[in-house]
């Protein structure tokens, strides 16, 4: 038995780059090895972001699921660690913004603390303006509509929109800027009519 150990070649562990390329080729074991190597650091980073051990574990799992689904998009295999950290950062922000808790309130307290702003005329005018804006948005191109609706009507952050549209945040900002200008032009055309 000792003779076999001495003659067997010493197997070097694969580099991160090799593991990433294998994972991109569909090797699940390679991705499993990446998971084992990076999991402690990713959980620690997630813990610093969400400040809750259970949430950090869940976030780390979500990060690795996302990484496994999108590993084909990683162009520089050696950048796997930084790529994972960016995913953690983005997903932690999304998780924290969605986690905002709503306060329960009984009807009497709600009625005592809420007040109406504006006269009935002002409210009607506001509704008309909102209808005009929605109508103008509907006349824009599909991408402009999706961008404006995601940001203003669905209250999505730029990072959430970046994930949804699979585009960098800078591109989302530019699309939003262009869509706003087109909406303003459309509104001017409507008011002129």
C-alpha positions in Angstrom: 0.0 0.0 0.0 2.8 2.4 0.8 4.3 1.7 -2.6 1.1 2.9 -4.3 1.0 6.1 -2.3 4.6 6.9 -3.3 4.1 6.3 -7.0 0.7 8.1 -7.3 1.0 11.6 -8.7 0.4 14.5 -6.4 -2.9 16.1 -7.5 -2.9 19.9 -7.3 -6.3 21.5 -6.5 -7.8 23.4 -9.5 -7.5 27.1 -9.6 -10.6 29.3 -9.4 -10.2 30.1 -13.1 -10.2 26.4 -14.0 -13.2 25.7 -11.8 -15.2 28.6 -13.3 -14.4 27.5 -16.8 -15.5 23.9 -15.9 -18.7 25.3 -14.3 -19.4 27.3 -17.4 -19.0 24.1 -19.4 -21.8 22.5 -17.2 -19.7 20.8 -14.5 -21.8 20.9 -11.4 -19.0 19.5 -9.2 -16.8 22.4 -10.2 -19.5 24.9 -9.1 -19.8 22.9 -5.9 -16.1 23.3 -5.3 -16.5 27.1 -5.9 -19.4 27.1 -3.4 -17.3 25.4 -0.8 -14.4 27.8 -1.3 -16.4 31.0 -1.3 -19.3 30.2 1.0 -17.7 31.4 4.3 -16.6 34.7 2.8 -20.0 35.3 1.2 -21.9 34.5 4.4 -19.6 36.9 6.3 -20.2 39.7 3.7 -23.9 39.0 3.7 -23.9 39.2 7.5 -22.2 42.7 7.4 -24.9 43.8 4.9 -28.1 42.5 6.5 -27.0 42.1 10.2 -29.0 39.0 10.8 -27.5 35.5 10.8 -30.6 33.7 9.3 -31.0 36.4 6.6 -27.3 36.2 5.8 -27.5 32.4 5.3 -30.5 32.8 3.1 -28.9 35.7 1.1 -25.8 33.6 0.6 -27.9 30.8 -0.8 -29.7 33.2 -3.1 -26.4 34.6 -4.3 -25.0 31.2 -5.2 -28.2 30.3 -7.0 -28.0 33.5 -9.0 -24.3 32.9 -9.7 -25.0 29.4 -10.9 -27.7 30.7 -13.2 -25.6 33.5 -14.6 -22.1 32.0 -14.6 -22.1 32.1 -18.4 -22.1 35.9 -18.2 -18.8 36.0 -16.3 -16.2 36.8 -18.9 -13.1 36.8 -16.7 -13.0 33.6 -14.7 -10.3 35.0 -12.3 -12.8 37.7 -11.3 -15.3 35.2 -9.8 -14.7 36.5 -6.2 -15.4 40.1 -7.0 -18.3 39.1 -9.2 -19.8 37.2 -6.3 -19.3 40.2 -4.0 -21.1 42.5 -6.4 -24.0 40.0 -6.5 -24.1 40.0 -2.6 -24.1 43.8 -2.5 -26.9 44.1 -5.1 -29.1 41.4 -3.6 -28.6 42.7 -0.1 -29.8 46.2 -1.1 -32.8 44.6 -2.8 -33.6 42.5 0.3 -33.3 45.5 2.6 -35.5 47.7 0.6 -38.2 45.0 0.3 -37.9 44.2 4.0 -39.4 47.5 5.2 -42.1 46.7 7.6 -45.6 48.1 7.5 -47.1 49.5 10.7 -50.5 48.2 11.6 -53.0 50.8 12.5 -56.6 50.8 13.7 -59.1 53.0 11.8 -59.6 55.5 14.6 -55.8 56.2 14.8 -55.6 56.4 11.1 -58.4 58.8 10.8 -57.0 61.0 13.7 -53.5 61.2 12.1 -54.4 61.6 8.4 -55.7 64.7 6.8 -56.7 65.6 3.3 -54.5 67.9 1.3 -56.1 70.3 -1.1 -59.6 71.2 -2.1 -61.9 68.9 -4.2 -61.0 71.1 -7.3 -57.3 70.6 -6.7 -57.8 66.8 -6.2 -59.8 66.6 -9.5 -57.2 68.6 -11.3 -54.5 66.3 -10.0 -56.4 63.3 -11.2 -56.8 64.8 -14.6 -53.1 65.5 -14.8 -52.3 62.0 -13.7 -54.6 60.6 -16.4 -52.9 62.8 -19.0 -49.5 61.6 -17.9 -50.6 57.9 -18.1 -52.1 58.6 -21.6 -48.8 60.2 -22.7 -46.8 57.3 -21.3 -49.0 54.9 -23.2 -48.1 56.6 -26.5 -44.3 56.2 -25.9 -42.3 53.3 -27.2 -42.3 50.0 -25.3 -38.8 50.5 -23.7 -39.7 54.0 -22.5 -43.0 52.8 -21.1 -41.4 49.9 -19.2 -38.6 52.2 -17.8 -41.0 55.0 -16.6 -43.5 52.5 -15.2 -40.9 50.5 -13.3 -39.3 53.7 -11.8 -42.4 55.8 -11.1 -45.4 53.5 -10.8 -43.7 50.4 -9.4 -41.2 52.4 -7.3 -38.3 50.2 -8.3 -34.7 51.3 -7.5 -32.1 51.7 -10.2 -30.5 48.5 -9.0 -33.7 46.5 -9.2 -34.3 47.9 -12.7 -30.8 46.9 -13.6 -31.6 43.3 -12.6 -35.0 43.4 -14.3 -33.7 44.8 -17.6 -30.4 43.0 -17.4 -28.5 46.2 -18.1 -25.9 48.2 -16.1 -27.2 51.0 -13.8 -25.6 53.6 -16.1 -27.7 52.4 -19.0 -30.8 52.4 -16.8 -30.1 56.0 -15.8 -29.7 57.0 -19.5 -32.9 55.2 -20.5 -34.8 57.0 -17.7 -33.4 60.4 -18.7 -34.3 59.8 -22.4 -37.8 58.5 -21.5 -38.4 61.6 -19.3 -37.5 63.9 -22.2 -39.8 62.0 -24.6 -42.6 62.1 -22.0 -42.2 65.8 -21.6 -42.3 66.3 -25.4 -45.5 64.1 -25.6 -47.0 66.2 -22.8 -46.3 69.4 -24.7 -47.9 68.0 -27.8 -51.0 67.0 -25.8 -51.3 70.5 -24.2 -51.0 72.1 -27.6 -53.9 70.1 -28.9 
